[in-house]
């Protein structure tokens, strides 16, 4: 076997290894992007439906009262900024409901009604920072609970990306590794192509 053949095979092995490394890096970045940081909610707010929305950056968010089988808040858990207006809107299902903060920094309580289209509004403030658990008093015993997280000083945990949030956490290191590996792969494959295409011409003259 000639020295030229050995060099060509070594170069091809290097190119293949670089491509494999790029695939691993891309997979790592993909796994990171699938992670989502969500508040650590008290078990008391795990109500019926149990949906979640990250509404930070929004001036207003609407929560349905009487969702699901008529005995739920949807979204059940919401993360908002101070100054966001929360609007609870009655669906007319499930009988008479209210919205009553029972634990946490925020304080609010609506009237009890079953009127479809009825709304109750509450504007959050810096004083509401943290997590507030609220409920429908007539249906608290059957799981009609909800939660509001206000502000950035909230304990969070990583999940597999569920919920209704579009916020995705991608570590800068994973993104940089993916980009750098891709560039190295392109450069190596380019060198391999050039060598295989033109590398043997000098020996034929």
C-alpha positions as CSV (number, residue, x, y, z in Angstrom):
1,X,0.0,0.0,0.0
2,X,1.4,3.4,-1.0
3,X,2.0,6.3,1.4
4,X,-0.6,8.3,-0.6
5,X,-3.3,5.6,0.0
6,X,-2.5,5.6,3.7
7,X,-2.7,9.4,3.9
8,X,-6.0,9.4,2.1
9,X,-7.5,6.8,4.4
10,X,-6.3,8.6,7.5
11,X,-7.8,11.8,6.2
12,X,-11.1,10.1,5.5
13,X,-11.2,8.6,9.0
14,X,-10.6,12.1,10.4
15,X,-13.4,13.6,8.3
16,X,-15.7,10.8,9.5
17,X,-14.8,11.4,13.1
18,X,-15.4,15.1,12.8
19,X,-18.9,14.5,11.2
20,X,-19.8,12.1,14.1
21,X,-18.6,14.7,16.7
22,X,-20.8,17.3,15.0
23,X,-23.8,14.9,15.2
24,X,-23.2,14.4,18.9
25,X,-22.9,18.1,19.5
26,X,-26.1,18.8,17.6
27,X,-27.8,16.2,19.7
28,X,-26.6,17.8,22.9
29,X,-27.8,21.2,21.8
30,X,-31.2,19.6,20.8
31,X,-31.5,18.0,24.3
32,X,-30.7,21.4,25.9
33,X,-33.3,23.2,23.8
34,X,-35.9,20.6,24.9
35,X,-35.5,21.7,28.5
36,X,-37.8,24.4,29.9
37,X,-37.4,26.3,33.2
38,X,-40.8,26.4,35.1
39,X,-41.7,27.5,38.6
40,X,-41.7,25.0,41.4
41,X,-45.4,25.1,42.2
42,X,-46.8,24.1,45.6
43,X,-48.8,20.9,45.5
44,X,-51.9,22.9,46.5
45,X,-52.2,24.6,43.1
46,X,-52.2,21.3,41.1
47,X,-55.8,21.7,40.2
48,X,-58.1,20.1,37.6
49,X,-56.8,20.4,34.0
50,X,-53.4,21.4,35.5
51,X,-52.2,23.4,32.5
52,X,-49.4,26.0,32.6
53,X,-48.6,29.1,30.6
54,X,-45.5,31.4,30.8
55,X,-47.1,34.8,30.1
56,X,-44.1,36.9,31.0
57,X,-43.7,39.8,28.6
58,X,-47.5,40.0,28.2
59,X,-49.5,43.0,29.4
60,X,-52.6,40.8,30.0
61,X,-53.5,37.2,30.3
62,X,-56.9,35.5,30.4
63,X,-57.8,32.5,32.5
64,X,-61.1,30.6,31.9
65,X,-63.2,29.9,35.0
66,X,-65.2,26.7,34.6
67,X,-62.9,25.1,32.0
68,X,-62.6,21.4,31.4
69,X,-65.6,19.6,32.9
70,X,-66.7,23.0,34.4
71,X,-64.6,22.6,37.5
72,X,-61.2,24.0,36.5
73,X,-59.1,27.1,35.8
74,X,-57.4,27.1,32.4
75,X,-54.5,27.8,32.4
76,X,-54.3,26.5,35.9
77,X,-50.9,28.0,36.6
78,X,-49.5,31.2,35.1
79,X,-46.2,33.0,35.4
80,X,-46.4,36.7,34.8
81,X,-44.5,40.0,35.3
82,X,-45.4,42.6,37.9
83,X,-47.9,45.0,36.2
84,X,-49.6,42.2,34.2
85,X,-53.4,42.3,34.3
86,X,-54.9,38.9,34.9
87,X,-58.5,38.5,33.6
88,X,-60.6,35.6,34.8
89,X,-63.5,35.0,32.4
90,X,-66.4,32.7,33.3
91,X,-67.5,30.0,30.8
92,X,-70.9,29.6,32.3
93,X,-70.1,25.9,33.0
94,X,-69.9,24.0,36.3
95,X,-72.3,26.2,38.3
96,X,-71.3,29.2,40.4
97,X,-67.6,30.0,40.9
98,X,-65.4,32.6,42.4
99,X,-61.7,33.4,42.4
100,X,-60.2,33.7,45.9
101,X,-56.5,34.0,46.8
102,X,-56.0,31.8,49.9
103,X,-52.2,31.6,50.3
104,X,-49.3,33.8,49.0
105,X,-48.4,37.5,48.6
106,X,-51.3,38.5,46.3
107,X,-54.7,39.2,47.8
108,X,-57.9,39.2,45.7
109,X,-61.4,37.8,45.8
110,X,-64.3,38.0,43.3
111,X,-68.0,37.5,43.8
112,X,-69.5,34.1,43.3
113,X,-71.4,33.8,40.0
114,X,-72.2,31.4,37.2
115,X,-72.8,34.1,34.6
116,X,-71.2,33.3,31.3
117,X,-68.9,36.1,30.1
118,X,-68.5,37.6,33.6
119,X,-64.9,38.8,34.2
120,X,-62.8,39.7,37.2
121,X,-59.5,41.5,36.8
122,X,-56.4,41.8,39.0
123,X,-53.3,43.8,38.2
124,X,-50.2,42.3,39.7
125,X,-47.5,44.4,41.4
126,X,-44.0,44.1,42.9
127,X,-45.7,43.3,46.2
128,X,-47.1,40.2,44.7
129,X,-43.7,38.7,43.9
130,X,-43.8,35.0,44.5
131,X,-46.4,32.3,44.1
132,X,-50.1,32.8,45.1
133,X,-52.5,29.9,45.5
134,X,-56.1,30.6,44.7
135,X,-59.3,28.6,44.5
136,X,-63.0,28.5,43.7
137,X,-64.5,28.4,47.2
138,X,-67.7,26.4,46.2
139,X,-65.6,23.8,44.4
140,X,-62.3,23.8,46.4
141,X,-63.0,20.2,47.7
142,X,-63.2,18.9,44.1
143,X,-59.9,20.3,42.9
144,X,-60.8,23.7,41.5
145,X,-57.4,25.4,42.3
146,X,-54.9,27.6,40.5
147,X,-51.7,29.4,41.0
148,X,-50.0,32.7,39.9
149,X,-46.2,33.2,39.9
150,X,-45.2,36.8,39.8
151,X,-41.7,38.2,39.0
152,X,-38.3,36.7,38.3
153,X,-37.4,35.7,41.9
154,X,-39.1,32.3,41.5
155,X,-37.6,28.9,42.3
156,X,-37.6,27.0,39.1
157,X,-36.9,23.5,37.8
158,X,-36.1,22.0,34.4
159,X,-38.7,19.9,32.6
160,X,-38.9,18.1,29.3
161,X,-40.6,21.1,27.6
162,X,-44.2,20.6,28.3
163,X,-46.8,23.2,29.2
164,X,-47.9,26.1,27.2
165,X,-44.8,28.1,27.3
166,X,-42.6,29.0,24.3
167,X,-39.6,29.9,26.3
168,X,-36.7,27.5,25.7
169,X,-33.4,27.5,27.7
170,X,-30.3,26.7,25.6
171,X,-27.0,26.9,27.4
172,X,-24.5,29.2,25.5
173,X,-21.8,26.5,25.8
174,X,-24.0,24.0,23.9
175,X,-24.7,26.5,21.1
176,X,-21.0,27.5,20.8
177,X,-19.9,23.8,20.7
178,X,-22.4,23.0,18.0
179,X,-21.3,25.9,15.8
180,X,-17.6,25.3,16.3
181,X,-17.9,21.6,15.5
182,X,-19.9,22.3,12.4
183,X,-17.3,24.7,11.1
184,X,-14.5,22.1,11.8
185,X,-16.5,19.5,10.0
186,X,-17.0,21.6,6.9
187,X,-13.3,22.6,6.8
188,X,-12.2,19.0,7.2
189,X,-14.5,17.6,4.6
190,X,-13.4,20.4,2.2
191,X,-9.8,19.4,2.7
192,X,-10.7,15.7,2.2
193,X,-12.4,16.6,-1.1
194,X,-9.5,18.6,-2.3
195,X,-7.0,15.9,-1.4
196,X,-8.9,13.1,-3.1
197,X,-9.6,15.2,-6.2
198,X,-6.1,16.7,-6.7
199,X,-3.8,14.9,-4.3
200,X,-2.6,12.2,-6.8
201,X,-2.0,14.5,-9.8
202,X,1.6,15.2,-8.8
203,X,2.6,11.5,-8.9
204,X,1.1,10.9,-12.4
205,X,3.4,13.5,-14.1
